[in-house]
Amino acid sequence: MSDQTINGSAHHAPRVPRAEFKMYFALILMIAVPVQLIAWTGEAVIKGRKPRLDPLTRAWKDATAITPMIFRG
């Protein structure tokens, strides 16, 4: 069996500083909260009942999903 560790192509991207990640997360969250508030209100009016997740939780999920996408690449 050959040794794959010497000339392996297992190159890992450098880690992004946590402060930068948190800054982008906060910015995306600030943008997502008003958008999700409008979407939540519209959904409540159209369906006639309160949606399962509140606007802040929905915005938090959006920021959690979007922020890592920025740093991939």
KEPADREN-989053 format. One record per residue: x, y, z negated of N, C-alpha, C, CB in turn; residue number from 0; residue in three letters. Coordinates in Angstrom, 2 decimals. Glycine has a CB too. Layout:
<pavexs>
n.xx|n.yy|n.zz|ca.xx|ca.yy|ca.zz|c.xx|c.yy|c.zz|cb.xx|cb.yy|cb.zz|num|residu
X|Y|Z|X|Y|Z|X|Y|Z|X|Y|Z|NUM|ALA
...
</pavexs>
This chain:
<pavexs>
n.xx|n.yy|n.zz|ca.xx|ca.yy|ca.zz|c.xx|c.yy|c.zz|cb.xx|cb.yy|cb.zz|num|residu
0.85|-1.17|0.00|0.00|0.00|0.00|0.90|1.24|0.00|-0.97|-0.01|-1.23|0|MET
0.55|2.22|0.75|1.38|3.42|0.84|0.96|4.46|-0.20|1.30|4.02|2.25|1|SER
1.93|5.30|-0.55|1.70|6.36|-1.54|1.13|7.59|-0.81|3.02|6.71|-2.31|2|ASP
-0.10|7.95|-1.12|-0.76|9.08|-0.48|-0.57|10.39|-1.24|-2.23|8.79|-0.32|3|GLN
0.09|10.36|-2.37|0.20|11.56|-3.19|1.29|12.51|-2.72|0.44|11.19|-4.62|4|THR
2.28|12.02|-2.00|3.41|12.86|-1.60|3.01|13.84|-0.50|4.57|11.99|-1.13|5|ILE
2.45|13.36|0.56|2.08|14.22|1.68|0.57|14.30|1.84|2.71|13.72|2.96|6|ASN
-0.13|14.16|0.76|-1.60|14.19|0.82|-2.11|15.57|1.18|-2.19|13.75|-0.50|7|GLY
-3.29|15.61|1.73|-3.88|16.89|2.12|-4.91|17.35|1.10|-4.53|16.78|3.51|8|SER
-4.75|16.93|-0.13|-5.69|17.30|-1.18|-5.35|18.70|-1.68|-5.65|16.28|-2.35|9|ALA
-5.67|19.69|-0.89|-5.40|21.08|-1.24|-6.64|21.67|-1.90|-5.00|21.91|0.01|10|HIS
-6.46|22.22|-3.08|-7.57|22.83|-3.80|-7.46|24.34|-3.69|-7.58|22.38|-5.28|11|HIS
-8.60|24.98|-3.52|-8.63|26.44|-3.47|-8.32|26.99|-4.86|-10.00|26.96|-2.96|12|ALA
-7.66|28.12|-4.93|-7.38|28.70|-6.26|-8.67|29.12|-6.95|-6.43|29.92|-6.12|13|PRO
-8.65|29.03|-8.25|-9.82|29.41|-9.04|-10.02|30.92|-9.00|-9.68|28.92|-10.49|14|ARG
-11.28|31.32|-8.94|-11.62|32.74|-8.97|-11.65|33.18|-10.43|-13.00|33.01|-8.26|15|VAL
-11.11|34.34|-10.72|-11.16|34.83|-12.10|-12.61|34.93|-12.59|-10.47|36.19|-12.22|16|PRO
-12.83|34.53|-13.83|-14.17|34.52|-14.39|-14.80|35.91|-14.43|-14.15|33.92|-15.78|17|ARG
-14.00|36.94|-14.64|-14.55|38.30|-14.70|-15.17|38.69|-13.36|-13.45|39.31|-15.09|18|ALA
-14.51|38.31|-12.27|-15.04|38.63|-10.95|-16.34|37.86|-10.69|-14.01|38.30|-9.86|19|GLU
-16.37|36.60|-11.08|-17.58|35.79|-10.93|-18.74|36.40|-11.72|-17.32|34.35|-11.38|20|PHE
-18.46|36.80|-12.95|-19.50|37.39|-13.79|-20.00|38.72|-13.23|-18.98|37.60|-15.21|21|LYS
-19.10|39.49|-12.63|-19.49|40.76|-12.04|-20.45|40.53|-10.87|-18.25|41.55|-11.57|22|MET
-20.10|39.60|-9.99|-20.98|39.29|-8.86|-22.30|38.71|-9.35|-20.30|38.31|-7.90|23|TYR
-22.25|37.84|-10.37|-23.46|37.26|-10.91|-24.40|38.35|-11.43|-23.13|36.27|-12.04|24|PHE
-23.84|39.31|-12.18|-24.65|40.40|-12.73|-25.25|41.26|-11.63|-23.80|41.26|-13.67|25|ALA
-24.47|41.54|-10.60|-24.97|42.34|-9.49|-26.11|41.64|-8.76|-23.85|42.66|-8.51|26|LEU
-25.93|40.37|-8.50|-26.98|39.60|-7.81|-28.21|39.49|-8.69|-26.48|38.20|-7.43|27|ILE
-28.02|39.31|-9.98|-29.15|39.23|-10.90|-29.93|40.54|-10.93|-28.67|38.87|-12.31|28|LEU
-29.21|41.67|-10.93|-29.88|42.97|-10.94|-30.70|43.19|-9.67|-28.85|44.10|-11.08|29|MET
-30.24|42.66|-8.56|-30.98|42.78|-7.30|-32.14|41.79|-7.28|-30.06|42.54|-6.10|30|ILE
-31.94|40.61|-7.83|-32.95|39.56|-7.77|-34.14|39.81|-8.69|-32.33|38.23|-8.11|31|ALA
-33.93|40.48|-9.81|-35.03|40.69|-10.77|-36.19|41.47|-10.14|-34.52|41.44|-12.01|32|VAL
-35.97|42.64|-9.51|-37.12|43.34|-8.91|-37.76|42.54|-7.77|-36.69|44.70|-8.40|33|PRO
-36.94|41.85|-6.99|-37.48|41.05|-5.89|-38.37|39.94|-6.44|-36.34|40.44|-5.03|34|VAL
-37.91|39.25|-7.47|-38.70|38.16|-8.04|-39.92|38.69|-8.80|-37.84|37.32|-8.98|35|GLN
-39.83|39.88|-9.35|-40.99|40.48|-10.02|-42.10|40.73|-9.01|-40.60|41.79|-10.73|36|LEU
-41.73|41.25|-7.85|-42.72|41.48|-6.78|-43.28|40.15|-6.29|-42.08|42.25|-5.60|37|ILE
-42.40|39.16|-6.06|-42.85|37.85|-5.59|-43.75|37.17|-6.63|-41.65|36.95|-5.28|38|ALA
-43.39|37.27|-7.90|-44.17|36.66|-8.97|-45.56|37.30|-9.05|-43.45|36.80|-10.31|39|TRP
-45.60|38.63|-8.97|-46.87|39.35|-9.02|-47.74|38.98|-7.82|-46.64|40.87|-9.05|40|THR
-47.15|38.95|-6.64|-47.90|38.56|-5.45|-48.44|37.15|-5.54|-47.03|38.69|-4.23|41|GLY
-47.64|36.24|-6.03|-48.09|34.86|-6.18|-49.23|34.76|-7.20|-46.93|33.95|-6.59|42|GLU
-49.12|35.53|-8.28|-50.18|35.51|-9.30|-51.48|36.06|-8.75|-49.74|36.31|-10.53|43|ALA
-51.40|37.12|-7.94|-52.61|37.72|-7.37|-53.23|36.79|-6.33|-52.29|39.10|-6.73|44|VAL
-52.41|36.23|-5.46|-52.93|35.39|-4.38|-53.52|34.09|-4.92|-51.81|35.07|-3.38|45|ILE
-52.81|33.42|-5.82|-53.28|32.14|-6.34|-54.26|32.28|-7.50|-52.11|31.31|-6.78|46|LYS
-54.30|33.46|-8.11|-55.23|33.70|-9.20|-54.83|33.06|-10.52|-56.58|33.21|-8.81|47|GLY
-53.58|32.64|-10.63|-53.09|32.08|-11.89|-51.62|32.43|-12.05|-53.30|30.54|-11.94|48|ARG
-51.16|32.35|-13.28|-49.78|32.70|-13.59|-48.84|31.62|-13.06|-49.59|32.90|-15.11|49|LYS
-47.80|32.01|-12.30|-46.82|31.02|-11.83|-46.09|30.35|-12.98|-45.81|31.69|-10.90|50|PRO
-45.55|29.16|-12.70|-44.90|28.34|-13.72|-43.69|29.04|-14.34|-44.47|27.01|-13.13|51|ARG
-42.84|29.66|-13.50|-41.63|30.33|-13.99|-41.83|31.84|-14.01|-40.41|29.97|-13.11|52|LEU
-41.32|32.48|-15.05|-41.41|33.94|-15.12|-40.39|34.57|-14.18|-41.20|34.43|-16.59|53|ASP
-40.53|35.87|-13.87|-39.62|36.51|-12.91|-38.15|36.47|-13.31|-40.03|37.94|-12.71|54|PRO
-37.84|36.61|-14.59|-36.45|36.60|-15.01|-35.81|35.22|-14.80|-36.34|37.01|-16.49|55|LEU
-36.55|34.18|-15.10|-36.04|32.82|-14.89|-35.81|32.56|-13.41|-37.01|31.78|-15.47|56|THR
-36.74|33.02|-12.58|-36.59|32.84|-11.14|-35.38|33.61|-10.62|-37.86|33.29|-10.40|57|ARG
-35.17|34.82|-11.11|-34.01|35.62|-10.70|-32.71|34.97|-11.18|-34.12|37.05|-11.24|58|ALA
-32.71|34.43|-12.39|-31.53|33.77|-12.93|-31.17|32.55|-12.05|-31.77|33.33|-14.40|59|TRP
-32.18|31.79|-11.65|-31.93|30.63|-10.78|-31.36|31.08|-9.43|-33.23|29.82|-10.58|60|LYS
-31.88|32.17|-8.89|-31.36|32.70|-7.62|-29.89|33.09|-7.76|-32.19|33.91|-7.16|61|ASP
-29.58|33.83|-8.82|-28.19|34.27|-9.03|-27.28|33.08|-9.26|-28.11|35.25|-10.21|62|ALA
-27.76|32.07|-9.97|-26.97|30.87|-10.22|-26.69|30.11|-8.92|-27.70|29.96|-11.21|63|THR
-27.61|30.15|-7.99|-27.42|29.45|-6.72|-26.59|30.26|-5.73|-28.77|29.13|-6.10|64|ALA
-26.76|31.57|-5.70|-26.12|32.41|-4.69|-24.66|32.72|-5.02|-26.89|33.71|-4.54|65|ILE
-24.35|33.01|-6.28|-23.01|33.45|-6.65|-21.92|32.44|-6.26|-22.96|33.70|-8.13|66|THR
-22.07|31.15|-6.52|-21.01|30.22|-6.11|-20.82|30.16|-4.60|-21.32|28.85|-6.63|67|PRO
-21.88|30.43|-3.84|-21.76|30.42|-2.38|-20.80|31.51|-1.88|-23.15|30.62|-1.74|68|MET
-20.73|32.60|-2.60|-19.84|33.71|-2.22|-18.38|33.27|-2.32|-20.10|34.95|-3.10|69|ILE
-18.07|32.48|-3.33|-16.68|32.10|-3.58|-16.25|30.84|-2.86|-16.48|31.93|-5.03|70|PHE
-17.15|30.15|-2.22|-16.76|29.00|-1.40|-16.18|29.52|-0.11|-17.96|28.04|-1.13|71|ARG
-15.27|28.81|0.40|-14.92|29.26|1.70|-13.57|29.20|2.14|-15.29|30.48|1.83|72|GLY
</pavexs>
